[in-house]
Amino acid sequence: MFNTTDDALAWVQQRGGGDLADKMGLEFTEFTIDRAVARMPVAGNTQPAMLMHGGAYVVLGESLGSMAANLHAGPGKLAVGIEINASHNRSATSGYVTGVCTPIHLGRTLTTHEIVVTDDAGRRCSTIRITNIIKDLPPQG
């Protein structure tokens, strides 16, 4: 699909992660089939106690996992999430959180990715697993 790693990163940066990811300040920094990385600020993504909201970790994880699955799926295909789970281990309170997404399974019809989210000190905050189904894009017409 892409000739270089830079082409895949440019594709995801141009395409973006969608309106929700944009509102949350998500930015993709590395993007290949084997490893996708994005970060998101804690500020603006907290719950009332000023801790990173657990749902924000899941948005970061789903954005990474779904975009990585779409890169794997290739042209004429669409990968959409069918299952996601998260275990939150720690709450970030400032700076950025970074998600690193790696494939567990890359099949013809299903993909599963693990996303490890860490704070600026490198401490694990959340572990997310997402499964996507790969479908044919409807004909354009």
HELIX and SHEET records of a PDB file:
HELIX    1   1 THR A    5  ARG A   15  1                                  11    
HELIX    2   2 ASP A   19  LYS A   23  1                                   5    
HELIX    3   3 GLY A   54  ALA A   73  1                                  20    
SHEET    1   A 6 GLU A  27  PHE A  31  0                                        
SHEET    2   A 6 ALA A  36  PRO A  41 -1                                        
SHEET    3   A 6 TYR A  96  LEU A 106 -1                                        
SHEET    4   A 6 LEU A 110  THR A 118 -1                                        
SHEET    5   A 6 ARG A 124  ASP A 136 -1                                        
SHEET    6   A 6 LYS A  77  HIS A  88 -1                                        
END                                                                             
